[in-house]
C-alpha cells in the first residue's frame, strides 16, 4: 500500500502539467498549491506531528528509498497510510524544500502527534 501511495505523492505527470511560471509569479497561486499538500484525498486536513528529541535524526525516506537526515522539531503531516508490513510505523510528510516533498517512515514511538494547529 505504501508503494502505491508514494506513486500518487510523487506523480511527476501532475507536476509537469503545472505552469510553474504562474505559480512562482503569483504568491496566492503558490499558497493555494501548498494548501493542497496539507489535505488528504477527501479534502480533510492532515494532523501535525513532530519527531521526539532534539537536533536531527535519520529516517527512511520512502521516495528516496534510503535513510535521510531531517530536523526533529520541524512540523510534519501525519499521512493516513497503513502498511501491514510495518504496523508500528507512521508515514510523515513535509514540504522539505518548497515543492520537493519528503515522505518518511518513522517508528510510532518516536513521533509526537500535535493535532491540528
N, C-alpha and C positions, 0 to 999 in steps of 0.2 A: 504494500500500500504506500509506504513512504517513497519508494522509487517513482510511483505514478504521480504522487503529489509534487515531487521535485520537477518532473517533466512539465507539470502545469505551472509551477512557480517560476521556472526558467524558460518560459515559452519565448524563444527568440523571434518567432514569426510576429508575435504581437509587438515586441519591442522594435522590430524593424519597420512595422507599419506606422509607428508613431511619428509625427512630424516634430522632430526634436528642436528645430529652429523656432517653431511657435512656442513650444513648452519652455525653452530657455529664455526667450524674449518676453514672455508674459508670466510674471510671478504667480498670478491667480491660476493659470493653467498648470504650472508646476505644483502648486499646493493641492489642486484637485487631483492630480495624478498621485501624489504622495498619500493622500487620504485613501485612495483605493487600495493601497498596500496594507492598510490597517484594519481591513474588514475581511470576513470570511465570504464564501460564495453566496450566502444568503443575505449579505449586507450587514450582519451583526459585527459590532466592534470586537476586536481581539483583546484578550486580557493581557495586562502588562506584567512583566516579571523581571527580576534581576538575578544575577548569579551570586551565591553566597561567598563571602570572603572579600579580601582586598586585592588590589592590583590586577594582574592578568591571569588568565588560565588557558589551557589548551583543550579544545573540544573538537569533536568530529564535525567537519563541515560536510553536509550531505551533498551539496552541489559540487564542491571541490574534490570530494571523496578522499579527504585526508584531514588530520588534525590541524587546526589553525589557532593562533594566539589572538585572544579577544579580551577587551576590558570587562571586568566583572560588574562594575557599577553602572553600566550602560543599561538603558531600558530596552528590553526585548519583548516581542509579542509572542504569546503562547499560542502555537498553532493547534487546531483541534484534530490532530492526526493521531492515529493509533497504529501501532506496529506490533503484531503478535510475536515477532522475533525479539523485540526489545520492550517488553511491557513496563520496565522500570525506568524508561526514558521519556523525557519531554522533547518536543521539537520547538525550537525558538527561532523567530525571525527577527532580523534587524536590517535596517536600510543600509547599514555598514558604510558604504561610500555613496552618498546621494542615490543614484539609480541602480547601483550594483548591490543587490541584497545578498544576505547570507542566511542559510538555514543550518542551525546547529542541533546535534543530537546530544542531550545533556542528561545525566542521571537525575531523577526527580529529587533525590536527597540534597542536591547541590543548587536547587532552584528555589528562590523565594518568590511566591506569587504575590503581586501587589494588588491586583484587581484593576478597576477602571480608574483612570486619573482624572 
